[in-house]
Amino acid sequence: IKVKNIYCILLYKLDLIVILSNIIRNMWQNTDKLIVYKLNVFYVLTAVRI
């Protein structure tokens, strides 16, 4: 019974790690898009200024 419990806990933790890594990856992708967006806005503003 103990071994089974440990196995369940390990699986649960693995699921959590996968979910967390997915969330972090999504956040990274979103920040990349934000940075690109900000760079584009900055580029347009400087182009308009020039």
Summary of the structure (lengths in Angstrom):
residues: 50
radius of gyration: 21.5
end to end distance: 73.0
largest distance: 73.0
contacts: 93
relative contact order: 0.07
helix: 96%
strand: 0%
